[in-house]
Amino acid sequence: MAAEIVNPRSDSTGQESGAEPLDSFDPAFALHRGGKMAVQATVPVRDKDDLSLAYTPGVARVCSAIAEQPELVHDYTWKSSVVAVVTDGTAVLGLGDIGPEASLPVMEGKAILFKQFGGVDAVPIALDTTDVDEIVETVVRLAPSFGGVNLEDISAPRCFEIERRLQERLDIPVFHDDQHGTAVVTLAALRNAARLSGRGIEELRAVISGAGAAGVAIARMLVEAGIGDVALADRKGVVSADRDDLTPVKRELAGFTNKAGISGSLEEALNGADVFIGVSGGTVSEEAVASMAKGAFVFAMANPTPEVHPEIAHKYAAVVATGRSDFPNQINNVLAFPGIFAGALQVRASRITEGMKIAAAEALAGVVGDDLAADYVIPSPFDERVAPAVTAAVAAAARAEGVARR
């Protein structure tokens, strides 16, 4: 029998207002009771004939065929349509390091978004270790069961090494969505904002607040896409080559970002900038926003509190985006990762390349089409055109870049 959760509004014994399940006053708990997903068979098992085909003895013939021709695993199991959603629970949403068990509701949520928006099955895997070597070795050993690996809510800088090492050792797509999904959607929105203003992305100077997983990936992608210039700022200021306190990842970033050689604070970097991208959870003053170039873009994506409130941003910016669903132009990863994996799995890609990610961003931007407006530079996650467009673009890019295997 499941234990009852005591209403936190009562005392520790639950006597004041009586012990009651959290379901009774919070619909989120009611929705989550028993979990949000289950395994469902795709074939019937109605009688002994069905059983003899789905399991022994019929299954033995399929196993023997795969043993002789390993590539048949893609045709006769679910491998080519299933992704592992792997976390260690160290960077869960804005909650931080809450551990593997507490991360499971988010991982279940991620899995159902894969299915709902991309038609991709996904299995949550919460690992009880934060050791990089142990995570890598565990995922490598689990990999034969999956067509791809989505790394989720793993803290920086470990996430960079974990992803790199897994990509080196596995011949299936490995994708840290906190990095690359955010970058893809950001690039798509920025392309459309630039188009709306009659400029090319190469004419823009961007400043990113936050040099963690998302900030680093956004910077890399913007450079790959041809941004005029981009600088990142962490808690100590702008990431620049003259700093002696940079991590290896930030030292590398300093080598190909910040061509203007800006140093000092985030606020100083924003003076005259065309684009602000916030992935830090900090607060940016109104004065700093006011100092940006005329017609600037403000993408304040921290949740639940944007770095710049949209009411303030709209005073000075031509386009404003956030990470929230209750404001226009939501930068939401669900616009990217289902279609990216669906496209990669469709062609049995061995990895997800930068070209595939940029293709995803271009396809996503293209969905907006002639409806482009200041409050519509990125489509809704519920726009049914999104996943097919991203899937097709990613599959085509995989073939063009030689990583497709069918």
Secondary structure by P-SEA (a helix, b strand, c coil): cbbbbcccccccccccccccccccccaaaaaacccccbbbbccccccaaaaaaaccaaaaaaaaaaaacccccccccccccbbbbcccccccccccccccccaaaaaaaaaaaaaacccbbbbbbbbccccaaaaaaaaaaacccccbbbbcccccaaaaaaaaaaaaccccccccccccaaaaaaaaaaaaaaaaaccccccbbbbbccccaaaaaaaaaaaaacccbbbbbccccccccccccccaaaaaaaacccccccccccccccccccbbbbcccccccaaaaaacccbbbbbccccccccccaaaaaacccccccccccccccccccccaaaaaaaaaacccccccaaaaaaaaaaaaaccccccccccccccccccccaaaaaaaaaaaaaaaccccc
